[in-house]
Amino acid sequence: MGAYGLVRINMELLPHAHSIFSPSSIQIIYAASTSLGQRNLKKRIAYSSVSHMGFIIIGIGSISDTGLNGAILQIISHGFIGAALFFLAGTGYDRLRLLYLDQMGGMAIPMPKIFTDFSILSMASLALPGMSAFVAELMIFFGILTS
């Protein structure tokens, strides 16, 4: 909601929008590297979410049609992907009673459907080609280049 409010309300208030590229880039790198160091699955998803918000802020800061459309698509895409990942992490915790990744080895055997769904959504969160997050991040990068 906050990122959409920034697009909808504060566009006229961003005369120096290009100055938010550096903090957002630092946010992406810091949150992604912190996410890699997490053992807790839900914390890893949360830090990944913070990293995706950096892409959204960069798209808003580009103040180009392509960048803004990419940011809005990223908001929608991340909303669905993030909610589904948290749902599946909670479902996995309810079934296995394990919270740390190093203890979850072999979770595909007791719950193969949840494992498959989680794998597909993880690839979507990574913005692999063919997924909605890939299209959104590509649009954001094109928006940066055209601004």
RODO-2510 file (C-alpha; in nm, 4 decimals, decimal comma):
residues 147
     n   res          X          Y          Z
     1     m     0,0000     0,0000     0,0000
     2     g     0,2820     0,2408     0,0778
     3     a     0,4516     0,2017    -0,2584
     4     y     0,1227     0,2453    -0,4425
     5     g     0,0543     0,5570    -0,2343
     6     l     0,3952     0,6875    -0,3359
     7     v     0,3037     0,6362    -0,7011
     8     r    -0,0456     0,7771    -0,6692
     9     i     0,0016     1,0752    -0,4384
    10     n     0,3653     1,1779    -0,4214
    11     m     0,4644     1,1845    -0,7881
    12     e     0,4382     1,5632    -0,7938
    13     l     0,6479     1,5786    -0,4776
    14     l     0,9469     1,3993    -0,6309
    15     p     1,1372     1,6653    -0,8257
    16     h     1,4671     1,4992    -0,7343
    17     a     1,3467     1,1431    -0,7780
    18     h     1,6732     1,0269    -0,9327
    19     s     1,8435     1,0801    -0,5969
    20     i     1,6685     0,7735    -0,4538
    21     f     1,8516     0,5359    -0,6896
    22     s     2,1560     0,5012    -0,4632
    23     p     1,9715     0,4301    -0,1355
    24     s     1,7417     0,1866    -0,3143
    25     s     2,0373     0,0076    -0,4726
    26     i     2,2017    -0,0214    -0,1318
    27     q     1,8717    -0,1500     0,0088
    28     i     1,8516    -0,4194    -0,2595
    29     i     2,2083    -0,5383    -0,2026
    30     y     2,1905    -0,5249     0,1782
    31     a     1,8541    -0,7004     0,2061
    32     a     1,9492    -0,9696    -0,0459
    33     s     2,2800    -1,0431     0,1268
    34     t     2,1112    -1,0456     0,4679
    35     s     1,8471    -1,2814     0,3305
    36     l     2,1138    -1,5279     0,2211
    37     g     2,2498    -1,5456     0,5754
    38     q     1,9176    -1,6325     0,7383
    39     r     1,8492    -1,9823     0,8647
    40     n     1,4843    -1,9069     0,9427
    41     l     1,2671    -1,9537     0,6329
    42     k     1,0196    -1,6769     0,7159
    43     k     1,2985    -1,4276     0,7845
    44     r     1,4589    -1,5184     0,4536
    45     i     1,1320    -1,4495     0,2718
    46     a     1,0888    -1,1217     0,4636
    47     y     1,4350    -0,9919     0,3717
    48     s     1,3725    -1,0934     0,0125
    49     s     1,0555    -0,8859     0,0284
    50     v     1,2525    -0,5837     0,1479
    51     s     1,4883    -0,6314    -0,1448
    52     h     1,1952    -0,6327    -0,3872
    53     m     1,0694    -0,3065    -0,2383
    54     g     1,3996    -0,1519    -0,3443
    55     f     1,3199    -0,2412    -0,7051
    56     i     0,9798    -0,0789    -0,6676
    57     i     1,1309     0,2430    -0,5324
    58     i     1,3807     0,2514    -0,8199
    59     g     1,0948     0,2088    -1,0677
    60     i     0,9048     0,4952    -0,9056
    61     g     1,2184     0,7089    -0,9006
    62     s     1,2732     0,6635    -1,2721
    63     i     0,9634     0,8778    -1,3401
    64     s     0,9178     0,7187    -1,6804
    65     d     0,6082     0,5386    -1,8003
    66     t     0,7940     0,2115    -1,8396
    67     g     0,9526     0,2354    -1,4947
    68     l     0,6253     0,3240    -1,3244
    69     n     0,4393     0,0449    -1,5028
    70     g     0,7144    -0,1954    -1,4000
    71     a     0,6915    -0,0750    -1,0402
    72     i     0,3151    -0,1269    -1,0342
    73     l     0,3517    -0,4720    -1,1908
    74     q     0,6186    -0,5529    -0,9313
    75     i     0,3834    -0,4402    -0,6524
    76     i     0,1087    -0,6704    -0,7791
    77     s     0,3424    -0,9587    -0,8600
    78     h     0,5267    -0,9403    -0,5304
    79     g     0,1985    -0,9188    -0,3411
    80     f     0,0828    -1,2515    -0,4793
    81     i     0,4210    -1,4241    -0,4714
    82     g     0,5148    -1,3024    -0,1229
    83     a     0,1773    -1,3916     0,0270
    84     a     0,1893    -1,7377    -0,1287
    85     l     0,5459    -1,7976    -0,0055
    86     f     0,4534    -1,6959     0,3504
    87     f     0,1428    -1,9157     0,3319
    88     l     0,3441    -2,2170     0,2174
    89     a     0,6143    -2,1519     0,4790
    90     g     0,3440    -2,1456     0,7469
    91     t     0,1856    -2,4610     0,6082
    92     g     0,5225    -2,6337     0,6054
    93     y     0,5806    -2,5282     0,9657
    94     d     0,2402    -2,6622     1,0696
    95     r     0,3145    -2,9996     0,9110
    96     l     0,6828    -3,0445     0,9980
    97     r     0,7207    -2,8207     1,3056
    98     l     1,0561    -2,7080     1,1692
    99     l     1,1512    -2,3452     1,1237
   100     y     1,5173    -2,3546     1,0252
   101     l     1,6294    -2,4380     0,6737
   102     d     1,9147    -2,6654     0,7784
   103     q     1,6635    -2,8913     0,9584
   104     m     1,4210    -2,9131     0,6639
   105     g     1,6220    -3,1535     0,4519
   106     g     1,4041    -3,3945     0,2579
   107     m     1,0768    -3,2064     0,2900
   108     a     0,9795    -3,3141    -0,0624
   109     i     0,9079    -3,6661     0,0611
   110     p     0,6399    -3,5922     0,3261
   111     m     0,4751    -3,3059     0,1331
   112     p     0,5573    -3,3120    -0,2384
   113     k     0,2816    -3,0729    -0,3534
   114     i     0,3822    -2,8021    -0,1074
   115     f     0,7462    -2,8517    -0,2036
   116     t     0,6631    -2,8178    -0,5750
   117     d     0,4521    -2,5067    -0,5202
   118     f     0,7204    -2,3536    -0,2997
   119     s     0,9885    -2,4279    -0,5594
   120     i     0,7872    -2,2651    -0,8388
   121     l     0,7101    -1,9598    -0,6254
   122     s     1,0738    -1,9322    -0,5186
   123     m     1,1762    -1,9243    -0,8836
   124     a     0,9114    -1,6582    -0,9448
   125     s     1,0486    -1,4576    -0,6519
   126     l     1,3968    -1,4853    -0,8025
   127     a     1,2532    -1,3232    -1,1183
   128     l     1,3542    -1,6007    -1,3528
   129     p     1,2549    -1,5483    -1,7177
   130     g     0,8955    -1,6370    -1,7881
   131     m     0,7739    -1,5254    -1,4473
   132     s     0,5856    -1,2043    -1,3707
   133     a     0,8601    -1,0629    -1,1487
   134     f     1,1058    -1,0946    -1,4378
   135     v     0,8843    -0,8850    -1,6626
   136     a     0,8386    -0,6266    -1,3863
   137     e     1,2101    -0,5950    -1,3117
   138     l     1,2925    -0,5804    -1,6822
   139     m     1,0439    -0,2955    -1,7245
   140     i     1,2004    -0,1160    -1,4267
   141     f     1,5481    -0,1488    -1,5794
   142     f     1,4219    -0,0191    -1,9142
   143     g     1,2576     0,2670    -1,7246
   144     i     1,5917     0,3540    -1,5659
   145     l     1,7646     0,3497    -1,9032
   146     t     1,5056     0,5756    -2,0669
   147     s     1,4931     0,8311    -1,7850
***
